[in-house]
Each structure stands twice: as structure tokens, then as C-alpha cells.
Amino acid sequence: MKRVAVTSSSLRALGYDPDAKALEVEFHNGSQYRYEQVPAEVVQALLQADSLGRYFNQVFKAQQYPYRRID
């Protein structure tokens, strides 16, 4: 999945597959995670948020999307 760099103090890059509803997140510390069952509108809201890191923490932790660490 192709990722694009984002401007954030915690997130480095994001990639989204709308068919699989999968979001890949790369953090500045080098860790990478794949979140499943993420609707496109949630990803769009993340990209439009004033603070990507804050939005990510508030929404993704609250929604408890299934996720796994990837390499």
C-alpha cells in the first residue's frame, strides 16, 4: 500500500486501501500499524483534522479498530 507523508509530530505517513478499509500508519518512532474496518470518512476526517495525532488518539483508541503491528 502506498503511503503519503503527513505533517504531524507523531505520525510520519498514512496509507489507505478503501476496498479493504485498511489504514496503515507509520509513526515517527518507526513503528508501523495496520488498522482494519476503517471507513473512508474516518480517514478523510483524520486528514482534515487540525492535529492528526490528537484526532488519531481520540478516535482510533475510542473506536477500538482491530489492528496489528507490521514491519
N, C-alpha and C positions, 0 to 999 in steps of 0.2 A: 504494500500500500504506500502510495506516495504521500509524504508529509510536507507541510509547509511551515516555515519558521514563523513564530509569533512573538509579539512584543509583550513580555511578561517577566517578572522577577523570579517566578518559579517554573513556568512552562517554557520549554525551548521550541517544541514543534508539535503539530497535530496532523493527523491523517484520518479521513473518514471514508468508509465504504457504505454508501446508502443502501445497497442491495442487502448486505449482511447486517446493517445497522450496527456496525462496529467502529469504535473510535479508538485510535492509537494515540497515546500521549507520551511524549518524551520530556522528561524533566531536566532542569539544568544540572542536577547531580548525576545525570547519566542513566538513571533508571527509566525503564520503558514499560508501559502497561497497555493492555488491550481491554476495553470496556465493551460489553455486549448489550444488545437490546436498547441501544441509544437512539431515540427518534431524531430525525433530521432537524426538527425545530429546536431541540435542545442544543444541538451542535451550533446552529445558527445563532441562538441566544448567547452561547458561550463566546463565539467570535465577535459579537457586538457588545459584550459587556465592557464596562469601564475598567474593571480589574478582572482579567481572565483567571488569575489564581484564586481570588476570593469567590468568584462565581463557581469555579470548579469545585472548591472545597464545600461550599454551601449546597450546591445542587447534587453533585455526584455522591457525596457521603450520605446525604439525606435520602436519596433515591435508592441507594444500595444496588447499583447496576452490577451484574456479575462481571468480574474482572480477573485477569491473571497477569503475572509479570512475564514479559517477553525479553528476549536477548537480541 
